[in-house]
Amino acid sequence: MFEIGFWEMIMVGVVMLIVVGPERLPGLARTAGLWIGKARRMFAEVKADVDRELHLEEIRQSIRQSADHNPLHDMADQVKAIQQDLQAEFDDPGPPPGWQPDQVNAPPSGWIPPDSVPVPMTVSLQKPEIVPPPPVVAASTPPEPASTVPPPSAPIETPCPTPITNNPSSAT
């Protein structure tokens, strides 16, 4: 605002003392101080009211934004978008048979999407046929002479004399 230094204040005081006089100068100073105080209080109240209104408006705006920006609505919108993408992916019939990546996207003539042709879904369960083994034909060759080696027999199982463990500290 105004820059009034010490010497300027002394000059104003001397002029006031000469113009008003020494008898009325203290009353005039008191009245001027009261009016200046009232003006300062009035400006402070106006400034506080403006600050309060600005603060309330900021709060209202943040409440409106938070009401518009509900995370549940955002998540629901994302889920709907994903669902639509998946549905579009499953509804897409895909490329026609014989399509190559460098070909034009036009389907060949006579191509029908797989969804438009009904394919009969039949499953037949059949019992496998039992084929009898071929009959054994007697050989015309003479039988082999009996050898002194006895025919192989099943191995004889013997229990292990000591138990086998994986723990080396329990081995005796």
C-alpha positions as CSV (number, residue, x, y, z in Angstrom):
1,M,0.0,0.0,0.0
2,F,1.3,3.4,0.9
3,E,4.8,3.6,2.1
4,I,4.9,6.2,4.8
5,G,8.2,6.5,6.6
6,F,9.1,8.0,9.9
7,W,9.8,11.5,8.6
8,E,6.6,11.6,6.6
9,M,4.7,10.8,9.8
10,I,6.5,13.6,11.7
11,M,5.6,16.0,8.9
12,V,1.9,15.1,9.0
13,G,1.9,15.5,12.8
14,V,3.4,18.9,12.6
15,V,0.9,20.1,10.0
16,M,-2.0,18.7,12.1
17,L,-0.7,20.4,15.2
18,I,-0.6,23.7,13.4
19,V,-4.0,23.4,11.6
20,V,-6.1,21.9,14.4
21,G,-4.4,23.2,17.4
22,P,-2.9,21.6,20.5
23,E,-6.3,21.5,22.4
24,R,-8.3,19.5,19.8
25,L,-5.5,17.3,18.5
26,P,-5.9,14.4,21.1
27,G,-9.7,14.2,20.4
28,L,-9.2,14.3,16.7
29,A,-6.5,11.5,16.9
30,R,-8.9,9.4,19.0
31,T,-11.8,9.8,16.6
32,A,-9.5,9.1,13.6
33,G,-8.2,5.9,15.4
34,L,-11.8,4.7,16.0
35,W,-12.8,5.2,12.4
36,I,-9.6,3.5,11.1
37,G,-10.3,0.5,13.5
38,K,-13.9,0.2,12.3
39,A,-12.7,0.3,8.6
40,R,-10.1,-2.4,9.3
41,R,-12.7,-4.6,11.1
42,M,-15.1,-4.2,8.2
43,F,-12.4,-5.2,5.7
44,A,-11.4,-8.2,7.8
45,E,-15.0,-9.4,8.0
46,V,-15.5,-9.0,4.3
47,K,-12.3,-10.9,3.6
48,A,-13.3,-13.7,6.1
49,D,-16.7,-14.0,4.4
50,V,-15.2,-14.3,1.0
51,D,-12.7,-16.9,2.2
52,R,-15.4,-18.9,3.9
53,E,-17.6,-18.9,0.7
54,L,-14.6,-20.0,-1.4
55,H,-13.9,-22.8,1.0
56,L,-17.5,-23.9,1.1
57,E,-17.7,-23.8,-2.8
58,E,-14.5,-26.0,-2.9
59,I,-16.1,-28.5,-0.5
60,R,-19.4,-28.6,-2.6
61,Q,-17.4,-29.1,-5.7
62,S,-15.4,-32.0,-4.2
63,I,-18.6,-33.6,-2.9
64,R,-20.1,-33.4,-6.4
65,Q,-17.0,-34.9,-7.9
66,S,-16.9,-37.7,-5.4
67,A,-20.6,-38.4,-6.0
68,D,-19.9,-38.6,-9.8
69,H,-16.8,-40.6,-9.3
70,N,-18.1,-43.6,-7.4
71,P,-15.6,-46.5,-7.6
72,L,-18.4,-49.1,-7.7
73,H,-20.0,-47.5,-10.8
74,D,-16.5,-47.4,-12.4
75,M,-15.9,-51.1,-11.6
76,A,-19.4,-52.0,-12.9
77,D,-18.7,-50.2,-16.2
78,Q,-15.4,-52.0,-16.5
79,V,-17.0,-55.4,-15.9
80,K,-19.7,-54.6,-18.5
81,A,-17.0,-53.5,-21.0
82,I,-15.1,-56.8,-20.4
83,Q,-18.3,-58.8,-20.8
84,Q,-19.1,-57.1,-24.1
85,D,-15.6,-57.7,-25.4
86,L,-15.8,-61.4,-24.4
87,Q,-19.2,-61.7,-26.0
88,A,-18.0,-60.1,-29.2
89,E,-15.0,-62.5,-29.2
90,F,-17.2,-65.5,-28.9
91,D,-19.7,-64.2,-31.5
92,D,-16.8,-63.8,-34.1
93,P,-16.9,-66.8,-36.5
94,G,-13.1,-66.4,-37.0
95,P,-11.3,-66.6,-40.3
96,P,-12.6,-68.8,-43.1
97,P,-10.8,-72.1,-43.8
98,G,-7.7,-71.6,-45.9
99,W,-7.2,-68.0,-44.9
100,Q,-3.6,-66.8,-44.9
101,P,-2.3,-63.7,-42.9
102,D,-1.3,-61.8,-46.1
103,Q,-4.7,-62.3,-47.8
104,V,-7.4,-59.8,-48.1
105,N,-10.1,-60.2,-45.4
106,A,-12.9,-61.0,-48.0
107,P,-14.1,-64.6,-47.5
108,P,-13.9,-66.9,-50.5
109,S,-17.0,-67.4,-52.6
110,G,-19.4,-69.9,-51.2
111,W,-18.0,-69.7,-47.6
112,I,-20.7,-70.0,-44.9
113,P,-20.0,-69.1,-41.3
114,P,-19.9,-72.2,-39.0
115,D,-22.8,-70.8,-36.9
116,S,-25.2,-70.7,-39.8
117,V,-25.0,-74.4,-40.7
118,P,-26.5,-76.8,-38.1
119,V,-24.1,-79.7,-37.4
120,P,-25.8,-82.8,-36.0
121,M,-24.3,-83.7,-32.7
122,T,-24.7,-87.5,-32.4
123,V,-22.6,-89.8,-30.3
124,S,-22.8,-93.5,-30.8
125,L,-21.4,-95.9,-28.3
126,Q,-20.5,-99.3,-29.6
127,K,-19.3,-102.3,-27.8
128,P,-15.9,-103.4,-29.1
129,E,-16.0,-106.6,-31.0
130,I,-14.4,-109.6,-29.4
131,V,-12.2,-111.3,-31.9
132,P,-11.4,-115.0,-30.9
133,P,-7.8,-115.9,-31.0
134,P,-6.7,-117.8,-34.0
135,P,-6.8,-121.6,-33.7
136,V,-3.6,-123.4,-32.9
137,V,-2.5,-125.5,-35.8
138,A,-0.6,-128.6,-34.9
139,A,2.9,-128.3,-36.3
140,S,4.1,-131.0,-38.5
141,T,7.6,-130.8,-37.0
142,P,8.5,-133.3,-34.3
143,P,8.4,-132.1,-30.8
144,E,11.6,-130.9,-29.3
145,P,13.3,-133.3,-26.9
146,A,12.9,-132.7,-23.3
147,S,15.8,-130.8,-21.8
148,T,17.3,-131.3,-18.4
149,V,16.6,-127.7,-17.5
150,P,13.4,-127.4,-15.5
151,P,10.8,-125.0,-16.9
152,P,11.0,-121.5,-15.4
153,S,9.0,-121.0,-12.2
154,A,7.9,-118.0,-10.2
155,P,10.7,-116.4,-8.2
156,I,10.8,-117.3,-4.6
157,E,10.2,-114.3,-2.3
158,T,12.3,-114.1,0.8
159,P,11.8,-111.5,3.5
160,C,14.7,-109.0,3.9
161,P,16.8,-109.9,7.0
162,T,17.2,-106.3,8.1
163,P,14.7,-103.5,7.7
164,I,15.7,-100.8,5.2
165,T,15.3,-97.3,6.3
166,N,16.3,-93.9,4.9
167,N,17.3,-92.6,8.2
168,P,21.1,-93.2,8.6
169,S,21.0,-92.4,12.4
170,S,18.6,-95.4,13.0
171,A,20.7,-97.9,11.1
172,T,22.4,-100.4,13.5
